[in-house]
Amino acid sequence: MTTLGLILVLAFTGGIIGFISLFSLVAIWTERKLSAHMQDRLGPMETGGWHGWAQTVADMLKLLFKEDIVPDAADKPLFKIAPYIVLSGSIAAFAVLPFGAHLIGSDLNIGVYYLIAVSSLVVAGILMAGWASSNKWALYGAMRAAAQMISYEIPVGLSLLVPILIFGTLSMQGLVSVQSGGFWHWSLFSHPPFGLIAFVIYFWASLAEVNRTPFDLPEGESEIVAGYHVEYSGMRWAMFYLAEYANMFLVSGVAVALFLGGWNAPFSFLEVSHEASPLWHNLLGFFWFSSKAFLLVLVQQWLRWTLPRFRVDQLMKVCWKVFLPFSFVNILLVSLWVALSGK
Amino acid sequence: MSNHQELNIPLGATPEKIMQIAAEFEDVHGETMVLQMGPQHPATHGVLRIELETDGEVIVKGTPHIGYLHRCFEKICEQMTWPQIVPYTDRLDYCSSMNNNLGYVLACEKMFGIEVSERVQTIRVLVSELNRIASHFIAIGTYGLDIGAWSPFLYLIQEREHILDLFDKLCGGRLLLSYIWIGGLSHDLPDGWLSGVREYLKYMNGKIKELNDLLSYNKIFIDRLANVAIIPAETCIQYGLTGPNLRGAGVDWDIRKVEPYSGYENYEFDVPIGTGEVGTVGDCYDRYMVRVREVEQSLRIVEQTVDKLERLPGDDVRAAVPKTFTRVAPGEIYDRTEHPKGELGFYIVSNGKGKPWRLKCRAPSFSSLSVLPEIAPGLLIADMVALIGSIDIVLGEVDR
């Protein structure tokens, strides 16, 4: 690798980490405000002046200065690295997220495959954290996370196959660029109703992936008191928190890239062509991608503050007996469509 | 239902054979794990510790350990004069102190032969029904919280807040009221208080439907509660479960109907019972739904009492309060009232002095909790949370 290449990689990694931190600060604030207004409250109003915008910044600073407690009975090395493995899993997956026509870490020809593989690292970190904490509640959280993973990974993978079958590529940029030219070209709408079914299945299963209500079983604060991160404090706990929000953006970003046209605008007159100005083309692409993904994040937050939580066996039932058969039939029909249309 | 398997060793087995059977048993069933749920756990509704023996997430045995909030209520009462005990009853079930006051005061009045006016009785019914609503809102809201739904809890806290504001205007207290005195009430109704209650009734119009749409009829919520932790009527009676827990098992038993006190026979209200509408009679959903419907009935009673109080002429609410309690006749009494948690009974023995010789409080939460070891085996940990929430215990009353 050349020096320039190395510098670019480092710059991009820095950019991703910066983006994740900034996004988390904003998303935590919106979640607080959204939940507050849903519950007849105001939420943070003081810190920073306008509607408590600096509350999450202040909290982050507080977490930085907090004591990092490692339980005596914990498996110390595992306990210490677990949060970083969780976070690095999501950061690594950001590498193939297409923020714009050229704003992508690496446009791998097996982008989607890489993404599914790398984002599973998060669960390995959660298992580690739960096991190493030497706490029974944390162990339950870890075991639930493992059981949950094998349940949602298959519907997620199968529903992601639908746009791949339609467009015939695994590359993220390849998938996004064929969806250009208005929202009716997005895979959500272009092959009705298969795109829509796949999107719905993906979205629900991805809620299980990011441990959000109604699938927040590994955390389940009223049952297993915060689950796998019950023993964590300070910055290590913040890493879990950061990873949770990074993951929320990640799964939304994947949904946007594969189903909602990625960085393409809903109408082509809202775009600047690459020939006219490459800079504005990328910046507008970034805008559309981020706002679509953020919209999905808001939907996740909305669901969280509305729905109760599933039980473990009910989650399995939903994933194996509902999502899985539907995904299979969906794939079969899409394959037929693709085969018959002779692409 | 229970996954707990017994180890079967045939008679006359050799030690090698026994070791082999034991090893196979452990391979198949594994070892159980002891898990301490509480005393600091968000779903135990206070300082309750439940020792769970679990096989994976399935509970093999559940043993509640109580006493973290023991305050020697009954012993303290032996040192106190009769009216001094009223504030102590506030702290039994701190979510419904009006009903506690009423239970103790009625027992005393029966023993001393004190008659209170119809207006005082009506005000007592009004405030204790308001407090029943407040208590049920806490039960329903925290139950939603246990199941993972956050927002209904905060909505119900908001609606309870209006009741606490009314109490604040009435007697200056919000949680611990000591409003009902032996022989009367501590204060008369302030000016315009009844119109405040009317406004509250208007405000509550349609709120229960909103709650039902958001929580009660939510598919996930129903799935979590239907057919979970069934307590059959027979078990309820054996363990002394009363109130909404007993009615949830389909038994039509309400002290307000079967032994009316304070003029409850004059009001029109229904006694909701569990019908197993989404599962089996006596499951968590039935117990939950009985509480929701009782709130509706209590609102009906409140409306009737307000109508009645507006007709009745004003009188002195302290008219029947005895000047002194030093010369009461010796005797004993057991009196029970319908408390939001169940039957609240007071057994009081007086030896003719100014203090009770012995006071025994029959706390409904204590009996409700006692059924837990019977129901726990075979539940998942998540179901355990659903069970504890559905029997609606308050540890202040369990431990006393």
Interface residues (C-beta under 8 A of the other chain):
Chain A: S35 M38 Q39 D40 R41 K136 W137 Y140 M143 T213 P214 D216 G220 E221 S222 E223 I224 V225 W305 T306 L307 P308 R309 F310 R311 V312 D313 Q314
Chain B: M33 L35 H41 P42 A43 E57 G144 L145 D146 I147 G148 A149 W150 S151 L154 Y155 Q158 L214 L215 N218 I220 F221 D223 R224 L380 I381 A382 D383 V385
